[in-house]
Amino acid sequence: NAGVTQTPKFRILKIGQSMTLQCAQDMNHNYMYWYRQDPGMGLKLIYYSVGAGITDKGEVPNGYNVSRSTTEYFPLRLELAAPSQTSVYFCASSYSRVPGQGAARGYTFGSGTRLTVV
Amino acid sequence: KQEVTQIPAALSVPEGENLVLNCSFTDSAIYNLQWFRQDPGKGLTSLLLIQSSQREQTSGRLNASLDKSSGRSTLYIAASQPGDSATYLCAVYSTQGGSEKLVFGKGTKLTVNP
């Protein structure tokens, strides 16, 4: 099925370890996003990308890095895992024909990665 | 800074009841507003998307309205069913600090009792 695919679904990390959360979309969406969701806190934007080779910080970027070498993939890197990064991470994508005019077709979310740092 | 508030935080109703979920946002300069559904341990499923120029959208038993000038949206669910039990999230898409962002409310957790 077309959509946003995230891997892994679950992961436990030790403090100081690093990992990459994978995200792929096959809808030819130009925009891609990474959010984290903490209980009772809603979703917070970590990083986003408006196209291949272009990334920008969101609301809570510290401790994370991203890259966007192709339209399809938008991996999120955690370099030195900390307990504060325990969360559920969602990748999303959208299409905006004219940047600045919003995503006319709405947003598609992946099923999430549940990360625990111990 | 755009802030999105959803009221109530939780709602429990008997099956068959019609209900309204509320969403408010502080900055009316939005491109669109989207309602999502999230089941426990799952991702977000888009329900309805309302562009800033629209007043409402309908899909089956769901109807979402948008009053951009007052910064409000409502999601109306008709004839609720136990399968409607989930958390409903409202999100607005707007430009902030020179960048485009989707800002979420914290959600309304709906329980429909058989």
gemmi code that builds the backbone of each chain (N, CA, C; Angstrom):
import gemmi

chains = {
    "A": [
        ("ASN", (0.825, -1.186, 0.000), (0.000, 0.000, 0.000), (0.869, 1.249, 0.000)),
        ("ALA", (0.472, 2.251, -0.752), (1.197, 3.507, -0.778), (1.079, 4.175, 0.579)),
        ("GLY", (2.114, 4.936, 0.930), (2.056, 5.629, 2.201), (3.434, 5.916, 2.765)),
        ("VAL", (3.494, 6.113, 4.071), (4.733, 6.406, 4.778), (5.113, 5.185, 5.615)),
        ("THR", (6.308, 4.707, 5.426), (6.792, 3.519, 6.124), (7.901, 3.893, 7.076)),
        ("GLN", (7.735, 3.500, 8.336), (8.743, 3.772, 9.356), (9.316, 2.465, 9.889)),
        ("THR", (10.616, 2.448, 10.094), (11.256, 1.320, 10.753), (12.339, 1.820, 11.693)),
        ("PRO", (12.601, 1.137, 12.823), (11.829, 0.010, 13.342), (10.557, 0.483, 14.013)),
        ("LYS", (9.699, -0.415, 14.457), (8.483, -0.062, 15.192), (8.778, 0.149, 16.667)),
        ("PHE", (9.730, -0.594, 17.187), (10.120, -0.487, 18.586), (11.637, -0.567, 18.682)),
        ("ARG", (12.189, 0.139, 19.709), (13.619, 0.056, 19.919), (13.921, 0.497, 21.344)),
        ("ILE", (14.843, -0.239, 21.978), (15.349, 0.165, 23.288), (16.833, 0.492, 23.127)),
        ("LEU", (17.214, 1.671, 23.565), (18.593, 2.119, 23.469), (19.162, 2.359, 24.859)),
        ("LYS", (20.450, 2.181, 24.981), (21.114, 2.577, 26.213), (21.588, 4.017, 26.067)),
        ("ILE", (21.705, 4.694, 27.183), (22.175, 6.085, 27.179), (23.515, 6.172, 26.449)),
        ("GLY", (23.622, 7.136, 25.539), (24.860, 7.342, 24.811), (24.943, 6.620, 23.485)),
        ("GLN", (24.056, 5.632, 23.265), (24.054, 4.944, 21.977), (23.461, 5.835, 20.901)),
        ("SER", (23.701, 5.448, 19.674), (23.135, 6.201, 18.565), (22.311, 5.265, 17.692)),
        ("MET", (21.400, 5.847, 16.931), (20.588, 5.057, 16.011), (19.955, 5.968, 14.970)),
        ("THR", (19.491, 5.350, 13.907), (18.799, 6.077, 12.856), (17.399, 5.513, 12.700)),
        ("LEU", (16.421, 6.397, 12.763), (15.039, 6.023, 12.484), (14.800, 6.248, 10.996)),
        ("GLN", (14.279, 5.212, 10.366), (14.103, 5.276, 8.918), (12.675, 5.695, 8.567)),
        ("CYS", (12.565, 6.449, 7.490), (11.260, 6.889, 6.985), (11.320, 6.927, 5.470)),
        ("ALA", (10.320, 6.313, 4.850), (10.243, 6.319, 3.396), (8.803, 6.549, 2.966)),
        ("GLN", (8.636, 7.331, 1.881), (7.294, 7.545, 1.325), (7.351, 7.326, -0.185)),
        ("ASP", (6.246, 6.796, -0.711), (6.209, 6.478, -2.136), (5.118, 7.247, -2.860)),
        ("MET", (4.778, 8.413, -2.346), (3.708, 9.222, -2.911), (4.241, 10.439, -3.660)),
        ("ASN", (5.540, 10.522, -3.785), (6.194, 11.650, -4.450), (5.868, 12.984, -3.766)),
        ("HIS", (5.719, 12.915, -2.438), (5.481, 14.142, -1.685), (6.779, 14.923, -1.551)),
        ("ASN", (6.678, 16.243, -1.682), (7.888, 17.050, -1.560), (8.231, 17.373, -0.100)),
        ("TYR", (7.217, 17.495, 0.755), (7.463, 17.809, 2.150), (7.504, 16.546, 3.005)),
        ("MET", (8.472, 16.509, 3.926), (8.516, 15.421, 4.909), (8.845, 15.992, 6.279)),
        ("TYR", (8.369, 15.301, 7.324), (8.454, 15.837, 8.680), (8.793, 14.723, 9.668)),
        ("TRP", (9.413, 15.127, 10.769), (9.564, 14.244, 11.917), (8.951, 14.917, 13.136)),
        ("TYR", (8.074, 14.155, 13.807), (7.450, 14.617, 15.042), (7.773, 13.631, 16.156)),
        ("ARG", (7.740, 14.123, 17.373), (7.746, 13.247, 18.529), (6.472, 13.507, 19.336)),
        ("GLN", (5.969, 12.437, 19.942), (4.742, 12.539, 20.719), (4.998, 12.005, 22.108)),
        ("ASP", (4.873, 12.879, 23.077), (5.020, 12.505, 24.477), (3.649, 12.499, 25.125)),
        ("PRO", (3.414, 11.642, 26.105), (2.091, 11.540, 26.733), (1.592, 12.887, 27.235)),
        ("GLY", (0.376, 13.251, 26.824), (-0.234, 14.485, 27.289), (0.364, 15.753, 26.739)),
        ("MET", (1.326, 15.631, 25.805), (2.027, 16.821, 25.318), (1.752, 17.111, 23.856)),
        ("GLY", (0.998, 16.291, 23.191), (0.760, 16.519, 21.778), (1.976, 16.186, 20.949)),
        ("LEU", (1.937, 16.539, 19.680), (3.047, 16.274, 18.772), (3.896, 17.528, 18.603)),
        ("LYS", (5.203, 17.340, 18.678), (6.138, 18.438, 18.506), (6.994, 18.174, 17.270)),
        ("LEU", (7.182, 19.209, 16.461), (7.955, 19.079, 15.238), (9.447, 19.117, 15.550)),
        ("ILE", (10.184, 18.112, 15.045), (11.623, 18.023, 15.289), (12.388, 18.672, 14.128)),
        ("TYR", (12.191, 18.140, 12.937), (12.794, 18.650, 11.715), (11.801, 18.469, 10.582)),
        ("TYR", (12.013, 19.228, 9.520), (11.212, 19.023, 8.342), (12.047, 19.332, 7.098)),
        ("SER", (11.504, 18.924, 5.964), (12.215, 19.107, 4.699), (11.206, 19.471, 3.614)),
        ("VAL", (11.531, 20.472, 2.831), (10.626, 20.898, 1.757), (11.022, 20.296, 0.411)),
        ("GLY", (12.093, 19.524, 0.398), (12.521, 18.864, -0.817), (13.894, 18.262, -0.625)),
        ("ALA", (14.310, 17.451, -1.591), (15.620, 16.801, -1.504), (16.715, 17.847, -1.348)),
        ("GLY", (17.584, 17.618, -0.368), (18.706, 18.516, -0.118), (18.395, 19.705, 0.756)),
        ("ILE", (17.130, 19.833, 1.190), (16.724, 20.987, 2.002), (16.087, 20.499, 3.292)),
        ("THR", (16.665, 20.895, 4.422), (16.088, 20.549, 5.721), (16.086, 21.783, 6.607)),
        ("ASP", (15.221, 21.759, 7.614), (15.139, 22.889, 8.531), (14.680, 22.406, 9.885)),
        ("LYS", (15.066, 23.169, 10.921), (14.726, 22.798, 12.282), (13.270, 23.111, 12.586)),
        ("GLY", (12.714, 22.256, 13.422), (11.381, 22.500, 13.935), (11.437, 23.069, 15.329)),
        ("GLU", (10.509, 22.642, 16.147), (10.372, 23.197, 17.487), (11.364, 22.603, 18.489)),
        ("VAL", (11.708, 21.311, 18.316), (12.556, 20.610, 19.291), (13.673, 19.847, 18.594)),
        ("PRO", (14.618, 20.518, 17.926), (15.631, 19.822, 17.125), (16.850, 19.311, 17.886)),
        ("ASN", (17.045, 19.785, 19.119), (18.285, 19.456, 19.826), (18.412, 17.961, 20.078)),
        ("GLY", (19.591, 17.412, 19.743), (19.844, 15.994, 19.948), (19.539, 15.136, 18.729)),
        ("TYR", (19.096, 15.782, 17.652), (18.709, 15.059, 16.437), (19.384, 15.667, 15.210)),
        ("ASN", (19.508, 14.828, 14.175), (19.966, 15.306, 12.879), (19.179, 14.596, 11.786)),
        ("VAL", (19.051, 15.260, 10.658), (18.335, 14.667, 9.531), (19.121, 14.898, 8.253)),
        ("SER", (18.726, 14.155, 7.235), (19.258, 14.355, 5.893), (18.153, 14.023, 4.910)),
        ("ARG", (18.216, 14.587, 3.732), (17.222, 14.288, 2.702), (17.938, 14.286, 1.354)),
        ("SER", (18.534, 13.159, 1.045), (19.280, 13.054, -0.207), (18.369, 12.745, -1.396)),
        ("THR", (17.210, 12.142, -1.125), (16.248, 11.845, -2.181), (14.861, 12.279, -1.738)),
        ("THR", (13.937, 12.301, -2.671), (12.560, 12.663, -2.334), (11.923, 11.648, -1.398)),
        ("GLU", (12.292, 10.376, -1.571), (11.596, 9.294, -0.878), (12.001, 9.103, 0.579)),
        ("TYR", (13.245, 9.406, 0.948), (13.762, 9.021, 2.254), (14.102, 10.232, 3.119)),
        ("PHE", (13.810, 10.080, 4.408), (14.063, 11.189, 5.345), (14.432, 10.577, 6.702)),
        ("PRO", (15.649, 10.094, 6.862), (16.035, 9.456, 8.116), (16.315, 10.466, 9.223)),
        ("LEU", (16.044, 10.041, 10.449), (16.285, 10.857, 11.645), (17.369, 10.178, 12.469)),
        ("ARG", (18.405, 10.916, 12.802), (19.562, 10.376, 13.513), (19.610, 10.884, 14.946)),
        ("LEU", (19.776, 9.943, 15.890), (20.030, 10.297, 17.283), (21.472, 9.921, 17.561)),
        ("GLU", (22.306, 10.880, 17.901), (23.728, 10.617, 18.058), (24.085, 10.098, 19.445)),
        ("LEU", (23.620, 10.737, 20.480), (23.926, 10.337, 21.857), (22.591, 10.265, 22.602)),
        ("ALA", (22.016, 9.084, 22.624), (20.675, 8.942, 23.171), (20.634, 9.316, 24.653)),
        ("ALA", (19.567, 10.033, 25.016), (19.338, 10.448, 26.391), (17.934, 10.029, 26.808)),
        ("PRO", (17.705, 9.812, 28.116), (16.364, 9.409, 28.567), (15.267, 10.378, 28.106)),
        ("SER", (15.609, 11.658, 27.948), (14.610, 12.640, 27.510), (14.137, 12.396, 26.082)),
        ("GLN", (14.836, 11.541, 25.363), (14.422, 11.220, 23.999), (13.503, 9.998, 23.926)),
        ("THR", (13.162, 9.463, 25.085), (12.143, 8.411, 25.126), (10.821, 9.009, 24.663)),
        ("SER", (10.265, 8.450, 23.610), (9.076, 9.041, 23.008), (8.593, 8.138, 21.867)),
        ("VAL", (7.500, 8.537, 21.278), (7.044, 7.906, 20.042), (7.319, 8.888, 18.910)),
        ("TYR", (7.982, 8.410, 17.876), (8.397, 9.264, 16.770), (7.558, 8.956, 15.533)),
        ("PHE", (7.049, 10.015, 14.944), (6.234, 9.878, 13.740), (6.869, 10.638, 12.589)),
        ("CYS", (6.894, 9.976, 11.458), (7.300, 10.614, 10.223), (6.032, 10.906, 9.418)),
        ("ALA", (6.028, 12.017, 8.704), (4.854, 12.379, 7.906), (5.319, 13.000, 6.596)),
        ("SER", (4.416, 13.011, 5.637), (4.724, 13.668, 4.369), (3.503, 14.399, 3.854)),
        ("SER", (3.751, 15.369, 2.990), (2.652, 16.109, 2.381), (3.121, 16.671, 1.049)),
        ("TYR", (2.162, 17.155, 0.271), (2.493, 17.727, -1.024), (2.028, 19.171, -1.078)),
        ("SER", (2.919, 20.050, -1.469), (2.559, 21.440, -1.661), (3.035, 21.854, -3.035)),
        ("ARG", (2.083, 22.090, -3.925), (2.435, 22.434, -5.300), (3.114, 23.789, -5.355)),
        ("VAL", (2.641, 24.682, -4.484), (3.235, 26.011, -4.419), (3.680, 26.247, -2.990)),
        ("PRO", (4.974, 26.116, -2.711), (5.448, 26.322, -1.332), (4.947, 27.632, -0.765)),
        ("GLY", (4.455, 27.555, 0.458), (3.892, 28.732, 1.102), (2.381, 28.740, 1.065)),
        ("GLN", (1.809, 27.854, 0.264), (0.353, 27.814, 0.204), (-0.207, 26.582, 0.875)),
        ("GLY", (0.619, 25.949, 1.653), (0.126, 24.837, 2.449), (-0.004, 23.554, 1.670)),
        ("ALA", (-0.306, 22.501, 2.364), (-0.401, 21.180, 1.757), (-1.843, 20.951, 1.330)),
        ("ALA", (-2.108, 21.126, 0.059), (-3.481, 21.052, -0.436), (-4.097, 19.678, -0.220)),
        ("ARG", (-3.281, 18.633, -0.208), (-3.833, 17.288, -0.105), (-3.715, 16.705, 1.292)),
        ("GLY", (-3.302, 17.497, 2.251), (-3.238, 16.988, 3.603), (-1.968, 16.206, 3.873)),
        ("TYR", (-1.924, 15.593, 5.011), (-0.738, 14.934, 5.521), (-0.970, 13.442, 5.699)),
        ("THR", (0.083, 12.678, 5.446), (0.043, 11.242, 5.672), (1.108, 10.898, 6.696)),
        ("PHE", (0.713, 10.150, 7.729), (1.633, 9.798, 8.801), (2.003, 8.327, 8.732)),
        ("GLY", (3.225, 8.039, 9.173), (3.637, 6.661, 9.374), (3.044, 6.136, 10.674)),
        ("SER", (3.277, 4.860, 10.946), (2.683, 4.221, 12.126), (3.503, 4.439, 13.387)),
        ("GLY", (4.678, 5.044, 13.268), (5.442, 5.430, 14.437), (6.528, 4.463, 14.847)),
        ("THR", (7.518, 5.009, 15.571), (8.585, 4.218, 16.197), (8.570, 4.537, 17.680)),
        ("ARG", (8.385, 3.501, 18.493), (8.377, 3.694, 19.943), (9.789, 3.460, 20.452)),
        ("LEU", (10.414, 4.533, 20.944), (11.802, 4.475, 21.399), (11.884, 4.666, 22.902)),
        ("THR", (12.632, 3.764, 23.550), (12.886, 3.879, 24.984), (14.392, 3.952, 25.198)),
        ("VAL", (14.829, 4.963, 25.944), (16.250, 5.119, 26.263), (16.425, 4.859, 27.756)),
        ("VAL", (17.274, 3.848, 28.060), (17.444, 3.449, 29.469), (18.902, 3.595, 29.900)),
    ],
    "B": [
        ("LYS", (3.093, 33.179, 18.367), (3.266, 31.747, 18.243), (1.892, 31.071, 18.189)),
        ("GLN", (1.718, 30.223, 17.195), (0.437, 29.525, 17.040), (0.271, 28.491, 18.146)),
        ("GLU", (-0.865, 28.519, 18.787), (-1.205, 27.524, 19.796), (-2.577, 26.953, 19.482)),
        ("VAL", (-2.694, 25.641, 19.650), (-3.945, 24.953, 19.358), (-4.440, 24.298, 20.634)),
        ("THR", (-5.697, 24.544, 20.956), (-6.298, 24.011, 22.177), (-7.510, 23.174, 21.824)),
        ("GLN", (-7.606, 22.017, 22.449), (-8.765, 21.157, 22.208), (-9.521, 20.926, 23.515)),
        ("ILE", (-10.821, 21.107, 23.420), (-11.692, 20.928, 24.574), (-12.884, 20.064, 24.165)),
        ("PRO", (-13.262, 19.050, 24.985), (-12.612, 18.680, 26.241), (-11.402, 17.777, 26.003)),
        ("ALA", (-10.638, 17.515, 27.053), (-9.492, 16.615, 26.926), (-9.951, 15.172, 26.822)),
        ("ALA", (-11.099, 14.878, 27.449), (-11.646, 13.531, 27.386), (-13.162, 13.624, 27.401)),
        ("LEU", (-13.799, 12.659, 26.742), (-15.250, 12.663, 26.612), (-15.739, 11.225, 26.568)),
        ("SER", (-16.758, 10.929, 27.366), (-17.332, 9.592, 27.382), (-18.826, 9.713, 27.117)),
        ("VAL", (-19.316, 9.004, 26.111), (-20.724, 9.112, 25.723), (-21.301, 7.728, 25.477)),
        ("PRO", (-22.623, 7.574, 25.581), (-23.246, 6.299, 25.232), (-23.387, 6.177, 23.716)),
        ("GLU", (-23.396, 4.966, 23.251), (-23.537, 4.700, 21.823), (-24.797, 5.354, 21.261)),
        ("GLY", (-24.679, 5.913, 20.069), (-25.826, 6.509, 19.400), (-25.917, 8.020, 19.577)),
        ("GLU", (-25.163, 8.544, 20.515), (-25.251, 9.979, 20.780), (-24.494, 10.778, 19.714)),
        ("ASN", (-25.004, 11.964, 19.406), (-24.283, 12.913, 18.556), (-23.361, 13.736, 19.449)),
        ("LEU", (-22.173, 14.066, 18.963), (-21.238, 14.791, 19.816), (-20.410, 15.786, 19.003)),
        ("VAL", (-19.850, 16.743, 19.737), (-19.036, 17.804, 19.121), (-17.709, 17.909, 19.854)),
        ("LEU", (-16.647, 17.909, 19.085), (-15.316, 18.151, 19.627), (-14.862, 19.537, 19.169)),
        ("ASN", (-14.216, 20.255, 20.072), (-13.839, 21.637, 19.789), (-12.339, 21.824, 19.654)),
        ("CYS", (-11.972, 22.735, 18.772), (-10.581, 23.075, 18.536), (-10.503, 24.585, 18.362)),
        ("SER", (-9.553, 25.218, 19.027), (-9.342, 26.657, 18.839), (-7.861, 26.926, 18.590)),
        ("PHE", (-7.598, 27.974, 17.828), (-6.223, 28.329, 17.506), (-6.049, 29.836, 17.633)),
        ("THR", (-4.838, 30.247, 17.975), (-4.614, 31.642, 18.354), (-4.331, 32.562, 17.167)),
        ("ASP", (-3.755, 32.032, 16.101), (-3.416, 32.853, 14.941), (-4.300, 32.431, 13.777)),
        ("SER", (-5.144, 33.342, 13.313), (-6.120, 32.996, 12.268), (-5.499, 32.907, 10.869)),
        ("ALA", (-4.234, 33.265, 10.738), (-3.575, 33.208, 9.424), (-3.098, 31.787, 9.141)),
        ("ILE", (-4.041, 30.923, 8.816), (-3.712, 29.518, 8.564), (-3.967, 29.177, 7.107)),
        ("TYR", (-3.282, 28.145, 6.624), (-3.537, 27.650, 5.274), (-4.657, 26.621, 5.271)),
        ("ASN", (-4.621, 25.741, 6.265), (-5.663, 24.731, 6.378), (-5.692, 24.165, 7.789)),
        ("LEU", (-6.721, 23.388, 8.057), (-6.890, 22.727, 9.354), (-7.255, 21.280, 9.075)),
        ("GLN", (-6.677, 20.388, 9.832), (-6.906, 18.969, 9.599), (-7.277, 18.280, 10.902)),
        ("TRP", (-8.248, 17.378, 10.816), (-8.620, 16.531, 11.943), (-8.063, 15.137, 11.690)),
        ("PHE", (-7.445, 14.581, 12.752), (-6.885, 13.246, 12.696), (-7.526, 12.379, 13.774)),
        ("ARG", (-7.435, 11.085, 13.530), (-7.819, 10.104, 14.534), (-6.584, 9.278, 14.875)),
        ("GLN", (-6.405, 9.009, 16.178), (-5.293, 8.156, 16.596), (-5.814, 7.086, 17.533)),
        ("ASP", (-5.630, 5.834, 17.136), (-5.971, 4.705, 17.997), (-4.764, 4.382, 18.878)),
        ("PRO", (-4.989, 3.799, 20.050), (-3.898, 3.531, 20.990), (-2.746, 2.761, 20.343)),
        ("GLY", (-1.533, 3.278, 20.482), (-0.353, 2.609, 19.941), (-0.231, 2.663, 18.432)),
        ("LYS", (-1.041, 3.474, 17.812), (-1.041, 3.552, 16.345), (-0.651, 4.938, 15.874)),
        ("GLY", (-0.533, 5.061, 14.552), (-0.243, 6.345, 13.951), (-1.498, 7.194, 13.803)),
        ("LEU", (-1.365, 8.272, 13.049), (-2.473, 9.199, 12.852), (-3.152, 8.925, 11.509)),
        ("THR", (-4.466, 8.911, 11.538), (-5.240, 8.735, 10.317), (-5.971, 10.037, 10.023)),
        ("SER", (-5.784, 10.570, 8.840), (-6.453, 11.816, 8.483), (-7.942, 11.576, 8.284)),
        ("LEU", (-8.756, 12.440, 8.892), (-10.213, 12.338, 8.774), (-10.755, 13.368, 7.789)),
        ("LEU", (-10.420, 14.625, 8.046), (-10.950, 15.706, 7.224), (-9.916, 16.813, 7.139)),
        ("LEU", (-9.824, 17.414, 5.969), (-8.944, 18.546, 5.743), (-9.789, 19.709, 5.255)),
        ("ILE", (-9.687, 20.844, 5.916), (-10.431, 22.035, 5.510), (-9.439, 23.108, 5.105)),
        ("GLN", (-9.534, 23.569, 3.868), (-8.674, 24.661, 3.425), (-9.177, 25.954, 4.057)),
        ("SER", (-8.309, 26.953, 4.116), (-8.656, 28.207, 4.790), (-9.833, 28.915, 4.127)),
        ("SER", (-10.074, 28.638, 2.855), (-11.172, 29.291, 2.132), (-12.498, 28.547, 2.292)),
        ("GLN", (-12.458, 27.386, 2.930), (-13.664, 26.575, 3.095), (-14.285, 26.777, 4.471)),
        ("ARG", (-15.569, 26.440, 4.567), (-16.272, 26.571, 5.836), (-16.482, 25.222, 6.509)),
        ("GLU", (-16.612, 24.160, 5.681), (-16.828, 22.853, 6.280), (-16.483, 21.746, 5.295)),
        ("GLN", (-16.297, 20.558, 5.868), (-16.065, 19.348, 5.089), (-16.831, 18.223, 5.751)),
        ("THR", (-17.321, 17.307, 4.917), (-18.116, 16.183, 5.430), (-17.572, 14.880, 4.882)),
        ("SER", (-17.570, 13.864, 5.751), (-17.206, 12.520, 5.320), (-18.011, 11.544, 6.155)),
        ("GLY", (-19.016, 10.947, 5.540), (-19.854, 9.990, 6.259), (-20.551, 10.633, 7.449)),
        ("ARG", (-20.312, 10.091, 8.641), (-20.942, 10.624, 9.854), (-20.161, 11.790, 10.459)),
        ("LEU", (-19.095, 12.204, 9.821), (-18.251, 13.269, 10.334), (-18.474, 14.560, 9.559)),
        ("ASN", (-18.524, 15.653, 10.314), (-18.620, 16.971, 9.703), (-17.705, 17.905, 10.472)),
        ("ALA", (-16.795, 18.562, 9.761), (-15.896, 19.518, 10.400), (-16.193, 20.906, 9.865)),
        ("SER", (-16.242, 21.866, 10.760), (-16.452, 23.248, 10.357), (-15.239, 24.080, 10.726)),
        ("LEU", (-15.092, 25.192, 10.032), (-13.975, 26.092, 10.281), (-14.467, 27.528, 10.273)),
        ("ASP", (-14.178, 28.259, 11.349), (-14.427, 29.690, 11.408), (-13.072, 30.337, 11.649)),
        ("LYS", (-12.428, 30.695, 10.546), (-11.057, 31.179, 10.644), (-10.962, 32.493, 11.417)),
        ("SER", (-11.935, 33.359, 11.237), (-11.861, 34.679, 11.869), (-11.907, 34.586, 13.387)),
        ("SER", (-12.651, 33.588, 13.889), (-12.732, 33.430, 15.343), (-11.737, 32.410, 15.869)),
        ("GLY", (-11.012, 31.771, 14.966), (-10.010, 30.790, 15.381), (-10.611, 29.524, 15.958)),
        ("ARG", (-11.680, 29.022, 15.317), (-12.346, 27.840, 15.866), (-12.704, 26.829, 14.789)),
        ("SER", (-12.665, 25.568, 15.223), (-13.151, 24.481, 14.385), (-13.884, 23.489, 15.274)),
        ("THR", (-14.890, 22.853, 14.721), (-15.585, 21.795, 15.445), (-15.638, 20.543, 14.587)),
        ("LEU", (-15.579, 19.408, 15.241), (-15.769, 18.119, 14.589), (-17.038, 17.510, 15.170)),
        ("TYR", (-18.009, 17.317, 14.305), (-19.301, 16.761, 14.703), (-19.338, 15.292, 14.287)),
        ("ILE", (-19.642, 14.425, 15.252), (-19.771, 12.996, 14.971), (-21.224, 12.605, 15.227)),
        ("ALA", (-21.879, 12.139, 14.207), (-23.282, 11.746, 14.331), (-23.404, 10.266, 14.677)),
        ("ALA", (-24.404, 9.953, 15.479), (-24.731, 8.560, 15.803), (-23.480, 7.768, 16.178)),
        ("SER", (-22.838, 8.184, 17.247), (-21.545, 7.605, 17.608), (-21.626, 6.098, 17.840)),
        ("GLN", (-20.507, 5.429, 17.551), (-20.396, 3.973, 17.692), (-19.169, 3.637, 18.535)),
        ("PRO", (-19.159, 2.467, 19.172), (-17.966, 2.095, 19.960), (-16.676, 2.139, 19.145)),
        ("GLY", (-16.769, 1.860, 17.862), (-15.590, 1.920, 17.000), (-15.046, 3.323, 16.790)),
        ("ASP", (-15.800, 4.337, 17.215), (-15.318, 5.712, 17.121), (-14.383, 6.054, 18.281)),
        ("SER", (-14.286, 5.169, 19.256), (-13.428, 5.412, 20.412), (-11.979, 5.540, 19.955)),
        ("ALA", (-11.382, 6.684, 20.266), (-10.018, 6.994, 19.830), (-9.688, 8.387, 20.351)),
        ("THR", (-8.463, 8.826, 20.093), (-8.096, 10.210, 20.375), (-8.171, 10.994, 19.073)),
        ("TYR", (-8.821, 12.141, 19.133), (-9.004, 12.983, 17.954), (-8.122, 14.222, 18.087)),
        ("LEU", (-7.300, 14.431, 17.074), (-6.340, 15.526, 17.084), (-6.688, 16.556, 16.014)),
        ("CYS", (-6.572, 17.798, 16.391), (-6.761, 18.914, 15.485), (-5.390, 19.524, 15.202)),
        ("ALA", (-5.134, 19.890, 13.956), (-3.842, 20.489, 13.613), (-4.046, 21.599, 12.590)),
        ("VAL", (-3.341, 22.704, 12.771), (-3.425, 23.806, 11.818), (-2.077, 23.972, 11.133)),
        ("TYR", (-2.137, 24.328, 9.863), (-0.936, 24.522, 9.054), (-0.798, 26.007, 8.764)),
        ("SER", (0.309, 26.570, 9.219), (0.509, 27.998, 9.023), (1.991, 28.304, 8.957)),
        ("THR", (2.311, 29.523, 8.596), (3.688, 29.973, 8.541), (4.033, 30.671, 9.837)),
        ("GLN", (5.130, 30.226, 10.446), (5.565, 30.844, 11.695), (7.076, 31.028, 11.653)),
        ("GLY", (7.501, 32.206, 11.948), (8.935, 32.461, 11.953), (9.572, 32.203, 10.604)),
        ("GLY", (8.805, 32.401, 9.541), (9.338, 32.211, 8.193), (9.280, 30.788, 7.695)),
        ("SER", (8.822, 29.858, 8.504), (8.743, 28.473, 8.055), (7.327, 27.942, 8.236)),
        ("GLU", (6.982, 26.988, 7.391), (5.630, 26.432, 7.423), (5.585, 25.259, 8.401)),
        ("LYS", (4.573, 25.255, 9.238), (4.502, 24.221, 10.260), (3.076, 23.751, 10.469)),
        ("LEU", (2.969, 22.497, 10.861), (1.700, 21.923, 11.280), (1.741, 21.854, 12.797)),
        ("VAL", (0.840, 22.589, 13.442), (0.813, 22.668, 14.904), (-0.392, 21.896, 15.419)),
        ("PHE", (-0.139, 21.001, 16.351), (-1.175, 20.108, 16.858), (-1.727, 20.563, 18.201)),
        ("GLY", (-2.996, 20.261, 18.441), (-3.542, 20.304, 19.773), (-3.179, 19.011, 20.499)),
        ("LYS", (-3.532, 18.933, 21.787), (-3.175, 17.757, 22.567), (-4.189, 16.637, 22.432)),
        ("GLY", (-5.305, 16.925, 21.777), (-6.257, 15.866, 21.490), (-7.408, 15.758, 22.465)),
        ("THR", (-8.480, 15.148, 21.990), (-9.628, 14.781, 22.821), (-9.757, 13.273, 22.769)),
        ("LYS", (-9.706, 12.637, 23.944), (-9.860, 11.179, 24.008), (-11.337, 10.844, 24.136)),
        ("LEU", (-11.876, 10.207, 23.118), (-13.290, 9.874, 23.067), (-13.512, 8.403, 23.385)),
        ("THR", (-14.447, 8.151, 24.283), (-14.869, 6.779, 24.590), (-16.367, 6.687, 24.324)),
        ("VAL", (-16.758, 5.768, 23.456), (-18.167, 5.528, 23.165), (-18.540, 4.189, 23.787)),
        ("ASN", (-19.431, 4.234, 24.743), (-19.805, 3.035, 25.501), (-20.997, 2.311, 24.864)),
        ("PRO", (-20.880, 0.992, 24.716), (-21.979, 0.227, 24.100), (-23.244, 0.262, 24.954)),
    ],
}
model = gemmi.Model(1)
for chain_id, residues in chains.items():
    chain = gemmi.Chain(chain_id)
    for i, (resn, *xyz) in enumerate(residues, 1):
        res = gemmi.Residue()
        res.name, res.seqid = resn, gemmi.SeqId(i, " ")
        for name, pos in zip(("N", "CA", "C"), xyz):
            atom = gemmi.Atom()
            atom.name, atom.element = name, gemmi.Element(name[0])
            atom.pos, atom.b_iso = gemmi.Position(*pos), 0.0
            res.add_atom(atom)
        chain.add_residue(res)
    model.add_chain(chain)
structure = gemmi.Structure()
structure.add_model(model)
structure.setup_entities()
